[in-house]
Amino acid sequence: MRILAAFDKCKDSLNADELCSLSRSRIEAKFPDATVREIPQTDGGEGFASILTRSREGRMRPVRVSDSLGRPHEVEIGVLEISSLGSGVIDFLGLPQSGTIALVEMASSVGLSDLSQEERDPWSTGTRGVGECLLKCAEWGVDAILLGIGGSSTNDMGVGALRALGARFLDEAGEPVDFPSPRTWERVESVDASGLSSLPPVIVACDVSNPLLGENGATRRFGPQKGLREDDLERMEAEMTAMSGKLEEAFPCAGDLRDRPGTGAAGGIGFGLSLACEVSMVEGFPLVCEWFDLESEIRACDLVLTGEGRFDSTSLQGKGPCEILRLAEKFGKKAILFAGSVEEDAVARLRQENDLIEVREFGRPELSLEENLARGSEFFADKLDEVLDGLASPTEEKELRFRRIRRVKRLMRRLPRRSNVHRYPVLKWFSKTAYERSYLWSFRSKAILPAIFLGTWVALLPIVGIQMLVVFFIALWVRANLPVIVALQWISNPITMGPIYYADYKIGMALFGLIGIRQEPSNLLSAQTEWSTLKFSDLLDLIDTFPPMFLGGSILGISLGVLAVFLYKGLAKLYKSPTTERQ
């Protein structure tokens, strides 16, 4: 058995390496012949530089920089040869074929976890240490910098980094403000960018698309989790607006950058750096996926284990462990997610996509957060042992269920799905809607049954040409499975359309007669009609057949739709029964 252990960190308890290593030791104790592949995950936060660098046999170089409060602090920067990355990663990042790349981790210099609860105050923290790291990379002569920006404690728009790179923030007397954190911005009257150092291209690993300002901007969206009080949000937003205006005087491009997606991530660091150098952004998980060739790793394994500290609604928005589950679904692999704490609503939404997925909570709700964090290793090991014991003696019903779902997933692998719809050029416009509405891809009865009934009904209506559009909006309205309801429209195709619409017409005419509606039969819809001799004006007379045809199609579609629903429920019940019972 081949098992993939691909864990993200449990914040303030276990890092990704520790979780993967602990998994290996417990698995090998239970299954001595198992092959365990460890791939620690990172979202750009803690562990980003070391995990990626060591996986490619690069080296970590220590440097001394300022922390988020301006205190001396030692961090490590990864450096490796670009040629060691492979063509897939090189193309993904847009790198040259040779040279060196530095990996910088924002959390190591200005991380939130490095500050005590009392020190967590975005008014006083700044990104000077990030700028010092980037400056050191430039001194080393690297050809590109990959910056992970997760886990930061700052909300200064990258102003501190600009100061470290040579920009000067001057007060009314023309004197420099040495550590321009938001608390001191009111002293800044002007910005002098003449001494700005040059940097190689910076690639920012970022999983959010928030702009700098506004309701979804850096302050309102992320400020509270960094220690900003609710009653300070408006004042911080006003200070950021004012400072961005002062920056625009020195950097004319600042006005255009404020609304760019991603500039609100990590307190606006992307905004500030974009003023000083060439900055591009890549999504964090696709980067990690390409870096470790996760698709091949998952395809080659029998079981996927992943997890994080807390599984909630934000986990569904592109975080690594949840995306790993979706890859496992894509390749029909069994996957189990472990989390210290679990939000049940998020689990329910996840299982709408794939009810093969298992989510296991290893924290103890009856204990305090502090005790759960302190004993995280013990609790995780206990829960993993429990799961492994179940794997050692699987029930026949579970195995049958797994094989059934795996066969279905294999058949549907090449079809558009929620996780890959963005890869189809004609469907890119739909990718955001598809991602946010997981019920469109659910194979649970409450999504499948309305899709079968309504899909059959619409397929038999005489509305050729707009059926796909109609069922698309129906699926959104009634929360039905989109692939099924769309596929059913092929019931009426160029071969079957004639017989179906003729049957619709005959049923409709019969019903008109029963309810006393008088309509003359169409001479065009008879066996004696010579279609090759008809003119376009003759075909327009077919419009008169639409009312009875629509009525007949509705009755026929509803009848067959109800029949299809009962047939599906019967077959599903039969198929779910254990083999021994059916025999």
Buried (B, 14 or more C-beta within 10 A) or exposed (E): EEBBBBBBBBBBBBBBBBBBBBBBEBBBEBBEEBBBBBBBBBBBBBBBBBBBBBBBEBEBBEBEBBBBBBEEBEBBBBBBEBBBBBEEBBEBBEBEEEBBBBBBBBBBBBBBEBBEEEBBBBBBBBBBBBBBBBBBBBEEEBBBBBBBBBBBBBBBBBBBBBBBBBBBBBBEEEEBBEBBBBBBBEBBEEBBBEEBBEBBBBBBBBBBBBBBBBEBBBBBBBBBEBBBEEEBBEBBBEBBBEBBEBBBEBBEEBEEBBEBBBBBBBBBBBBBBBBBBEBBBBBBBBBBBBBBBBEEBBBBBEBBBBBBBBBBEBBBEBBBBBBBBBBBBBBBBBBBBBBBBBBEEBBEBBBBBBEBBBBBBBBBEEEEEEEBBBBBBEBBBEBBBEBBEEBEEEEEEEEBBBEEBBEEBEEBEEEBBBBBBBEEEEEEEBBEEBBEBBBBBBBEEEBBBBBBBBBBBBBBBBBEEEBEEBBBEBBBEBBBBBBBBBBBBEBBEEEEEEEBBBBBBBBBBEBBEEEEEEEEEBEBBEEEEEEEEEEEEEEEEBEEBBBBBBBBBBBBBBBBBBEBBEEBBEEEEEEEEEEEEEE
